[in-house]
Amino acid sequence: MFYTLQDLRRPYMGEWLSTKPIRSGEEQTLEKPGISAQGAQAVMGWAVFPGSVKYEDGTIWRPQSEGECFHVIWRDPQHPDLPALPPRQIEINPD
């Protein structure tokens, strides 16, 4: 989640998994409970990137670094695209 342009954080329970095959050129919608409505108002956008892709022949692709293959969905549709993701912020304290 982006709270500001340079503030990228991983949401709680942020992994979205698909067990169904997706053919080339097809799309699949993944649904997952979100954050609270109040918390969502602070989110500027979502960065989506795969942790791995398993192909029909059994081979598995994994990114060499986090965010190697990503797409950002912005709340404001006029927001400019990012050429690279900023470093993800890791929260240490529960405040």
BATIKOL-886251 format. One record per residue (C-alpha): residue number from 1; x, y, z. Coordinates in nm, 4 decimals, always signed. Example, Ala and Ser with C-alpha at 12.3 -4.5 7.8 and 13.67 -1.06 7.14 Angstrom:
<rs>
+-----+----------+----------+----------+
| num |        X |        Y |        Z |
+-----+----------+----------+----------+
|   1 |  +1.2300 |  -0.4500 |  +0.7800 |
|   2 |  +1.3670 |  -0.1060 |  +0.7140 |
+-----+----------+----------+----------+
</rs>
This chain:
<rs>
+-----+----------+----------+----------+
| num |        X |        Y |        Z |
+-----+----------+----------+----------+
|   1 |  +0.0000 |  +0.0000 |  +0.0000 |
|   2 |  +0.1150 |  +0.3551 |  -0.0687 |
|   3 |  +0.0407 |  +0.6099 |  +0.2035 |
|   4 |  +0.2564 |  +0.8684 |  +0.0229 |
|   5 |  +0.4521 |  +0.8462 |  -0.3007 |
|   6 |  +0.7614 |  +0.7127 |  -0.1208 |
|   7 |  +0.5851 |  +0.5269 |  +0.1633 |
|   8 |  +0.5256 |  +0.1694 |  +0.0416 |
|   9 |  +0.4122 |  -0.0734 |  +0.3139 |
|  10 |  +0.3040 |  -0.4361 |  +0.3076 |
|  11 |  -0.0552 |  -0.4725 |  +0.4327 |
|  12 |  -0.1393 |  -0.7161 |  +0.7105 |
|  13 |  -0.2038 |  -1.0572 |  +0.5507 |
|  14 |  -0.1111 |  -0.9092 |  +0.2139 |
|  15 |  -0.0576 |  -1.2305 |  +0.0161 |
|  16 |  -0.3170 |  -1.3080 |  -0.2503 |
|  17 |  -0.2971 |  -1.6595 |  -0.3913 |
|  18 |  -0.4437 |  -1.8151 |  -0.7042 |
|  19 |  -0.4668 |  -2.1918 |  -0.7421 |
|  20 |  -0.6539 |  -2.1835 |  -1.0749 |
|  21 |  -0.4545 |  -2.1799 |  -1.3995 |
|  22 |  -0.4541 |  -1.8570 |  -1.6010 |
|  23 |  -0.4048 |  -1.8923 |  -1.9755 |
|  24 |  -0.1983 |  -1.6434 |  -2.1707 |
|  25 |  -0.3970 |  -1.3235 |  -2.2315 |
|  26 |  -0.6645 |  -1.4108 |  -1.9728 |
|  27 |  -0.7416 |  -1.2211 |  -1.6553 |
|  28 |  -0.8423 |  -1.3490 |  -1.3134 |
|  29 |  -1.0001 |  -1.1521 |  -1.0309 |
|  30 |  -0.8724 |  -1.2271 |  -0.6829 |
|  31 |  -1.0916 |  -1.1258 |  -0.3925 |
|  32 |  -0.9671 |  -1.0807 |  -0.0402 |
|  33 |  -1.1021 |  -0.8980 |  +0.2622 |
|  34 |  -0.9557 |  -0.5504 |  +0.2673 |
|  35 |  -0.8600 |  -0.3019 |  +0.5297 |
|  36 |  -1.1170 |  -0.1000 |  +0.7184 |
|  37 |  -1.3037 |  +0.1737 |  +0.5304 |
|  38 |  -1.1391 |  +0.4359 |  +0.7497 |
|  39 |  -0.7908 |  +0.2912 |  +0.6862 |
|  40 |  -0.8551 |  +0.2664 |  +0.3116 |
|  41 |  -0.9079 |  +0.6430 |  +0.2883 |
|  42 |  -0.5376 |  +0.6934 |  +0.3688 |
|  43 |  -0.4188 |  +0.4609 |  +0.0893 |
|  44 |  -0.3041 |  +0.6403 |  -0.2287 |
|  45 |  -0.2515 |  +0.3186 |  -0.4240 |
|  46 |  -0.1666 |  -0.0508 |  -0.4264 |
|  47 |  +0.1484 |  -0.2123 |  -0.5659 |
|  48 |  +0.0839 |  -0.5645 |  -0.6923 |
|  49 |  +0.3739 |  -0.7982 |  -0.7713 |
|  50 |  +0.4055 |  -1.1766 |  -0.7953 |
|  51 |  +0.6156 |  -1.3774 |  -0.5532 |
|  52 |  +0.6226 |  -1.6668 |  -0.8007 |
|  53 |  +0.4573 |  -1.7991 |  -1.1162 |
|  54 |  +0.4186 |  -2.1726 |  -1.1774 |
|  55 |  +0.3880 |  -2.2700 |  -1.5452 |
|  56 |  +0.2021 |  -2.5702 |  -1.6913 |
|  57 |  +0.5301 |  -2.7538 |  -1.7533 |
|  58 |  +0.6095 |  -2.7324 |  -1.3812 |
|  59 |  +0.8786 |  -2.4648 |  -1.4026 |
|  60 |  +0.8550 |  -2.1813 |  -1.1532 |
|  61 |  +0.9534 |  -1.8180 |  -1.2055 |
|  62 |  +1.0564 |  -1.6164 |  -0.9015 |
|  63 |  +1.1654 |  -1.2528 |  -0.9053 |
|  64 |  +1.5336 |  -1.1810 |  -0.8463 |
|  65 |  +1.4332 |  -0.8896 |  -0.6211 |
|  66 |  +1.1073 |  -0.7791 |  -0.4588 |
|  67 |  +0.8934 |  -0.5871 |  -0.7047 |
|  68 |  +1.0797 |  -0.7046 |  -1.0166 |
|  69 |  +0.7481 |  -0.7431 |  -1.2008 |
|  70 |  +0.4902 |  -0.4988 |  -1.0624 |
|  71 |  +0.1815 |  -0.2946 |  -1.1396 |
|  72 |  +0.0514 |  -0.0027 |  -0.9333 |
|  73 |  -0.3177 |  +0.0816 |  -0.9069 |
|  74 |  -0.3663 |  +0.4427 |  -0.7944 |
|  75 |  -0.6753 |  +0.5882 |  -0.6269 |
|  76 |  -0.6341 |  +0.8934 |  -0.8558 |
|  77 |  -0.6527 |  +0.7629 |  -1.2160 |
|  78 |  -0.4469 |  +1.0650 |  -1.3332 |
|  79 |  -0.1505 |  +0.9706 |  -1.1107 |
|  80 |  +0.1689 |  +0.9252 |  -1.3168 |
|  81 |  +0.3175 |  +0.5757 |  -1.3421 |
|  82 |  +0.6237 |  +0.4811 |  -1.1383 |
|  83 |  +0.9254 |  +0.3441 |  -1.3300 |
|  84 |  +1.0449 |  +0.1609 |  -1.0147 |
|  85 |  +0.9085 |  +0.0882 |  -0.6691 |
|  86 |  +1.0518 |  +0.2755 |  -0.3693 |
|  87 |  +1.1929 |  +0.0617 |  -0.0876 |
|  88 |  +0.9195 |  -0.1002 |  +0.1202 |
|  89 |  +0.8879 |  +0.0398 |  +0.4721 |
|  90 |  +0.8984 |  -0.2184 |  +0.7492 |
|  91 |  +0.7155 |  -0.1275 |  +1.0671 |
|  92 |  +0.8933 |  -0.2266 |  +1.3861 |
|  93 |  +0.6747 |  -0.0653 |  +1.6521 |
|  94 |  +0.2983 |  -0.1269 |  +1.6683 |
|  95 |  +0.2155 |  +0.2478 |  +1.6912 |
+-----+----------+----------+----------+
</rs>
